[in-house]
Amino acid sequence: MDFSELKKAIEEVELVDGHAHNLVALDSNFAFIHAFSLAHGDAVASTQHSLP
C-alpha cells in the first residue's frame, strides 16, 4: 500500500485538540478544576491523582 498521500496530509495539517476546554474569566463562579476535569462531587478530590 502507498500511504504517501496520508503521510503528507498528517505532516501538513495543523494540530487540533479535539477535547480542549474554554478558559473562564477570573471573576467566574466556575471552579478552576472543571477546566481540566469533568468530575463533580466527591470525585473531584481524586482528580489530582487521575490526571495524566
N, CA, C and O of each residue as an XYZ file, in Angstrom:
208
protein
N       0.833     -1.190      0.000
C       0.000      0.000      0.000
C       0.874      1.249      0.000
O       1.937      1.282      0.619
N       0.412      2.256     -0.695
C       1.129      3.524     -0.739
C       0.410      4.530      0.162
O      -0.696      4.978     -0.139
N       1.053      4.865      1.252
C       0.465      5.801      2.205
C       1.051      7.203      2.071
O       0.945      8.003      3.000
N       1.656      7.506      0.954
C       2.329      8.794      0.792
C       1.364      9.979      0.916
O       1.715     11.000      1.509
N       0.150      9.852      0.362
C      -0.816     10.953      0.480
C      -1.251     11.146      1.931
O      -1.380     12.275      2.402
N      -1.477     10.040      2.630
C      -1.866     10.116      4.034
C      -0.742     10.720      4.866
O      -0.984     11.581      5.712
N       0.475     10.274      4.629
C       1.636     10.793      5.354
C       1.778     12.295      5.127
O       2.047     13.043      6.067
N       1.600     12.731      3.898
C       1.709     14.152      3.564
C       0.630     14.953      4.293
O       0.913     16.018      4.840
N      -0.599     14.450      4.302
C      -1.700     15.146      4.970
C      -1.451     15.255      6.468
O      -1.703     16.302      7.065
N      -0.961     14.186      7.074
C      -0.672     14.189      8.513
C       0.424     15.188      8.848
O       0.341     15.888      9.858
N       1.432     15.258      8.022
C       2.545     16.164      8.280
C       2.178     17.630      8.060
O       2.809     18.511      8.643
N       1.168     17.908      7.226
C       0.830     19.286      6.888
C      -0.338     19.869      7.676
O      -0.489     21.089      7.733
N      -1.158     19.030      8.278
C      -2.324     19.545      8.999
C      -1.879     20.190     10.316
O      -0.950     19.723     10.975
N      -2.576     21.287     10.681
C      -2.290     21.922     11.956
C      -2.841     21.050     13.072
O      -3.864     20.385     12.906
N      -2.170     21.056     14.190
C      -2.585     20.259     15.336
C      -3.880     20.810     15.916
O      -4.011     22.016     16.124
N      -4.836     19.922     16.176
C      -6.117     20.314     16.740
C      -6.371     19.476     17.978
O      -6.284     18.249     17.929
N      -6.687     20.135     19.097
C      -7.053     19.432     20.323
C      -8.565     19.298     20.321
O      -9.280     20.277     20.532
N      -9.046     18.101     20.086
C     -10.481     17.883     19.988
C     -11.203     17.877     21.319
O     -12.427     17.749     21.351
N     -10.475     18.012     22.426
C     -11.121     17.985     23.737
C     -10.680     19.181     24.582
O     -10.572     19.077     25.804
N     -10.430     20.297     23.940
C      -9.994     21.487     24.673
C     -11.182     22.129     25.378
O     -12.300     22.132     24.863
N     -10.925     22.666     26.552
C     -11.950     23.378     27.301
C     -11.716     24.876     27.174
O     -10.579     25.329     27.039
N     -12.782     25.623     27.216
C     -12.667     27.077     27.166
C     -12.052     27.607     28.449
O     -12.195     27.006     29.514
N     -11.372     28.729     28.339
C     -10.878     29.420     29.523
C     -12.027     30.211     30.122
O     -12.947     30.612     29.408
N     -11.981     30.434     31.412
C     -13.039     31.191     32.071
C     -12.475     32.478     32.654
O     -11.283     32.577     32.944
N     -13.339     33.447     32.818
C     -12.934     34.735     33.382
C     -12.508     34.568     34.838
O     -12.989     33.672     35.532
N     -11.609     35.428     35.294
C     -11.123     35.367     36.670
C     -12.245     35.550     37.686
O     -12.175     34.993     38.782
N     -13.268     36.314     37.347
C     -14.365     36.556     38.286
C     -15.509     35.548     38.133
O     -16.591     35.751     38.684
N     -15.278     34.482     37.400
C     -16.294     33.461     37.176
C     -16.499     32.611     38.428
O     -15.573     32.429     39.219
N     -17.707     32.095     38.603
C     -18.008     31.167     39.692
C     -17.698     29.726     39.300
O     -17.890     28.808     40.097
N     -17.223     29.528     38.080
C     -16.888     28.198     37.565
C     -15.606     27.719     38.239
O     -14.583     28.398     38.157
N     -15.638     26.582     38.891
C     -14.462     26.060     39.600
C     -13.320     25.793     38.619
O     -13.523     25.163     37.581
N     -12.127     26.272     38.949
C     -10.962     26.150     38.073
C     -10.696     24.700     37.670
O     -10.347     24.441     36.518
N     -10.855     23.750     38.595
C     -10.575     22.336     38.305
C     -11.474     21.824     37.182
O     -11.096     20.893     36.470
N     -12.646     22.408     37.013
C     -13.566     21.933     35.975
C     -13.099     22.304     34.568
O     -13.667     21.831     33.583
N     -12.082     23.137     34.467
C     -11.487     23.417     33.164
C     -10.637     22.239     32.705
O     -10.292     22.138     31.528
N     -10.299     21.345     33.640
C      -9.418     20.221     33.342
C     -10.056     18.866     33.613
O      -9.515     17.842     33.196
N     -11.182     18.836     34.295
C     -11.808     17.575     34.673
C     -13.324     17.702     34.608
O     -13.881     18.766     34.878
N     -13.975     16.621     34.252
C     -15.436     16.589     34.240
C     -15.989     16.049     35.553
O     -17.200     15.882     35.697
N     -15.102     15.776     36.511
C     -15.506     15.211     37.796
C     -16.330     16.214     38.599
O     -16.131     17.425     38.498
N     -17.253     15.689     39.393
C     -18.088     16.510     40.274
C     -18.191     15.817     41.621
O     -17.927     14.620     41.728
N     -18.568     16.556     42.638
C     -18.777     15.984     43.964
C     -17.509     15.379     44.537
O     -16.429     15.956     44.415
N     -17.639     14.207     45.167
C     -16.507     13.537     45.808
C     -15.415     13.150     44.818
O     -14.252     13.034     45.204
N     -15.765     12.951     43.555
C     -14.782     12.543     42.545
C     -13.739     13.624     42.293
O     -12.633     13.319     41.845
N     -14.073     14.887     42.573
C     -13.124     15.981     42.348
C     -11.864     15.780     43.185
O     -10.769     16.129     42.743
N     -12.004     15.226     44.381
C     -10.850     15.010     45.264
C      -9.836     14.049     44.655
O      -8.661     14.090     45.020
N     -10.259     13.190     43.743
C      -9.360     12.206     43.129
C      -8.700     12.715     41.859
O      -7.811     12.050     41.327
N      -9.106     13.864     41.361
C      -8.588     14.322     40.074
C      -7.094     14.578     40.093
O      -6.428     14.378     39.078
N      -6.546     15.016     41.221
C      -5.107     15.269     41.270
C      -4.304     13.989     41.090
O      -3.126     14.044     40.737
N      -4.923     12.844     41.326
C      -4.231     11.564     41.169
C      -4.546     10.887     39.839
O      -3.864      9.940     39.447
N      -5.581     11.372     39.142
C      -6.003     10.692     37.919
C      -5.655     11.446     36.644
O      -5.739     10.878     35.556
N      -5.264     12.721     36.754
C      -4.879     13.459     35.554
C      -3.505     13.011     35.091
O      -2.606     12.822     35.910
N      -3.330     12.838     33.768
C      -2.020     12.382     33.267
C      -0.948     13.442     33.408
O       0.202     13.211     33.034
